[in-house]
Amino acid sequence: MRKSPLARPTAPAAADRGIEPASPPVDARSLARSVRKQAVTEVRRSLLLEAARSAFFELGLEGTSVREIAKRAGYTPGAIYSYFASKEEVYGALLGESLERLNAGVGAAAPAPVVSRSAAAQRRALQGAVRSHARAFFDFYRDSPRDLDLGFYLFHGLQPRGLTPALNKQLNARLQDALAPVHAGLAALGLGDADARSELAALFAHIVGLLLLSHTGRMRMFHQEPAALFERYIESLLVRAAVGPRGALASRRAEKA
């Protein structure tokens, strides 16, 4: 009697070998359609935002309607609601984009790292960082007066009508993020947290006041240059930081280093 031949062992499944199964091939045409659709969406959204920007600057938030935005963008009002729930949401998107550019500008102003480990060099570096970050904040709104107009609806103490508390809080947080490096620098220079926050608020008020006077032409009555006044204020701020409770001690140590 002949023996049955032994069955050949089958190769273990991919999962048994710890190998992930291959993904199904991507439909190139579906991918291309998805990319085109996303591109069209971004273009339409950009057009709507630009139309809204011009409407807000000419008519204000109160005087602008969804119909007006749609008219300027060349769309029907219903098309806007496919992207934004209200004109306030459109405004929030515009201001959010503005604040992201502000934060990017402030972040890019970070000075080069300090090589020397001496206390004096470290202190000079901190002072330079405060100057750079504060100057970037000032320059952004100096060079973009429309962004200042747009953002002024959300400055502390002003309650923009129509914006939800959640959106108001979110956008104000991004504005504070742009000032955070200055606060951190002042604290590192020796100011206590309460004093650093007080100085930051004063710096913010000083910048806004200078820019409003500049953009409205009122600065001409004083025959002063806003940028020069800003630089003078920053230097006085750094002096105050140096003579603060911990700043004076750090300054004396730096002089001995």
C-alpha positions in Angstrom: 0.0 0.0 0.0 1.5 3.3 -1.1 1.8 6.1 1.4 0.0 9.4 0.7 2.5 12.1 -0.1 2.9 14.6 2.7 1.1 17.9 2.1 3.5 20.8 1.5 3.5 23.2 4.4 1.8 26.5 3.5 3.5 29.8 4.0 2.3 31.7 7.1 -0.1 34.5 6.5 1.2 38.0 6.5 -0.5 38.8 9.8 1.1 35.7 11.3 4.5 37.0 10.3 3.9 40.3 11.9 3.6 42.1 8.5 0.9 44.7 7.9 -1.3 43.8 4.9 -0.7 46.0 1.9 -3.1 49.0 1.6 -5.4 48.9 -1.4 -4.2 51.0 -4.3 -5.3 54.6 -4.2 -7.6 55.6 -7.0 -5.6 58.3 -8.7 -8.6 59.9 -10.2 -10.4 60.1 -6.9 -7.3 61.6 -5.3 -7.1 64.2 -8.1 -10.7 65.1 -7.7 -10.3 65.5 -3.9 -7.2 67.8 -4.4 -9.1 69.9 -7.0 -12.1 70.2 -4.7 -10.0 71.3 -1.8 -8.2 73.9 -4.0 -11.5 75.3 -5.2 -12.8 75.4 -1.6 -9.7 77.3 -0.4 -10.0 79.8 -3.3 -13.7 80.5 -2.7 -13.1 80.9 1.0 -10.2 83.3 0.3 -12.5 85.3 -2.0 -15.2 85.5 0.6 -12.7 86.7 3.2 -11.3 89.4 1.0 -14.8 90.6 0.2 -15.6 90.6 3.9 -12.4 92.5 4.7 -13.3 95.3 2.3 -16.9 95.5 3.6 -15.8 95.6 7.2 -13.3 98.3 6.6 -15.8 100.5 4.6 -19.0 99.8 6.6 -17.9 98.4 9.9 -19.1 95.2 11.6 -22.5 96.7 12.3 -23.1 98.0 8.8 -21.9 94.8 7.0 -24.4 92.1 6.1 -24.0 88.6 4.7 -25.7 89.8 1.5 -23.2 92.6 1.1 -20.3 90.2 1.5 -21.8 87.8 -1.0 -22.4 90.7 -3.5 -18.7 91.8 -3.3 -17.5 88.2 -3.7 -19.8 87.5 -6.6 -21.7 84.7 -4.8 -25.2 84.2 -3.4 -25.8 84.6 0.3 -26.4 80.9 0.5 -22.9 80.2 -0.7 -21.4 82.0 2.3 -23.3 79.8 4.7 -21.6 76.8 3.2 -18.4 78.2 4.8 -19.4 80.5 7.7 -22.4 80.4 9.9 -22.6 84.2 10.3 -20.8 87.5 9.5 -19.4 87.4 13.0 -17.7 84.0 12.2 -16.3 85.6 9.0 -14.9 88.4 11.1 -13.5 85.9 13.5 -11.7 84.1 10.7 -10.2 87.4 9.4 -9.0 88.4 12.8 -7.7 84.9 13.5 -5.6 85.0 10.3 -4.3 88.4 11.3 -3.3 87.3 14.7 -1.5 84.2 13.3 0.6 86.5 11.1 1.3 88.7 14.2 2.5 85.7 16.2 4.6 84.5 13.3 6.3 87.9 13.0 6.9 88.0 16.8 8.2 84.4 16.8 10.6 85.2 13.9 12.1 88.0 15.8 13.8 85.7 18.3 17.5 86.6 18.6 20.3 84.2 18.0 21.3 82.0 21.0 24.0 83.4 23.3 27.3 81.5 23.2 28.9 83.1 26.3 27.8 81.8 29.7 28.7 85.0 31.6 25.9 86.7 33.6 26.4 90.0 31.7 26.1 88.3 28.3 23.0 86.5 29.4 21.4 89.7 30.7 22.2 91.6 27.5 20.7 88.7 25.5 17.5 88.9 27.5 17.3 92.7 27.0 17.8 92.2 23.3 15.1 89.6 23.2 12.6 91.9 24.9 13.5 94.7 22.4 13.2 92.4 19.4 9.8 90.9 20.4 8.3 94.2 21.4 9.6 95.9 18.2 8.1 93.1 16.1 4.7 93.6 17.7 4.9 97.4 17.2 6.1 97.0 13.6 3.4 94.6 12.6 0.6 97.0 13.5 2.6 100.1 12.3 3.0 98.5 8.9 -0.5 97.1 8.8 -2.9 99.8 10.0 -5.9 97.8 8.7 -4.9 94.9 11.0 -4.9 97.3 13.8 -8.4 98.5 12.9 -9.5 94.9 12.6 -8.0 93.8 15.9 -9.2 96.8 17.9 -12.6 95.2 18.2 -11.1 92.7 20.5 -8.6 94.7 22.6 -9.2 94.3 26.3 -11.9 96.6 27.6 -13.8 96.6 24.4 -16.6 94.2 23.9 -17.2 93.5 20.2 -20.9 93.3 19.7 -22.1 90.1 18.1 -19.0 88.0 18.8 -19.5 85.0 21.1 -17.7 84.9 24.4 -15.9 81.8 23.3 -14.6 83.4 20.1 -13.7 86.6 22.0 -11.7 84.5 24.5 -10.0 82.5 21.8 -8.8 85.5 19.8 -7.7 87.5 22.8 -5.7 84.5 23.8 -3.8 84.6 20.5 -3.2 88.3 21.0 -1.7 87.6 24.4 0.4 84.8 22.9 2.1 87.5 20.8 3.0 89.5 24.0 4.0 86.4 26.0 7.7 86.5 24.9 8.0 90.1 26.3 6.4 89.0 29.5 8.8 86.1 29.8 11.8 88.3 29.1 10.8 90.9 31.7 10.3 88.1 34.3 13.7 86.6 33.4 15.3 90.0 33.9 14.1 90.1 37.4 10.6 91.5 37.6 8.1 89.6 39.7 5.1 88.2 37.9 2.8 91.0 39.0 5.2 93.7 38.0 5.9 92.0 34.7 2.2 91.9 33.9 1.7 95.5 34.9 4.6 96.6 32.7 3.3 94.4 29.8 -0.1 96.1 30.0 1.5 99.5 30.0 3.7 98.6 27.0 0.6 97.3 25.2 -1.3 100.6 25.9 1.7 102.6 24.9 2.0 100.8 21.5 -1.7 101.1 20.8 -1.7 104.8 21.7 1.3 105.6 19.6 -0.2 103.7 16.6 -3.6 105.3 16.9 -2.1 108.8 17.0 0.1 107.9 14.1 -2.5 106.4 11.9 -5.0 109.1 12.6 -2.4 111.9 12.0 -2.8 113.3 15.5 0.9 112.7 16.2 1.8 115.6 13.9 0.6 118.0 16.6 3.4 116.9 18.8 6.1 116.9 16.1 7.3 113.5 17.2 8.1 110.2 15.5 6.2 107.2 16.9 9.0 104.8 16.3 11.5 107.0 18.2 9.0 107.3 21.1 8.5 103.6 21.1 12.3 102.9 21.3 12.6 105.4 24.1 9.8 103.7 26.1 11.4 100.3 25.6 14.7 101.5 27.0 13.0 103.0 30.0 11.2 99.7 30.5 14.5 97.8 30.5 15.9 100.2 33.1 12.9 99.6 35.3 13.4 95.9 34.9 17.0 96.2 35.9 16.2 98.0 39.1 13.3 95.7 40.1 13.5 93.5 43.2 15.5 90.8 41.5 16.7 92.8 38.6 18.9 95.1 40.7 20.6 92.0 42.3 21.1 90.4 38.9 22.5 93.7 37.5 25.1 93.9 40.3 26.1 90.3 39.7 26.4 91.0 36.0 28.7 93.9 36.6 31.0 91.8 38.7 31.1 89.0 36.2 
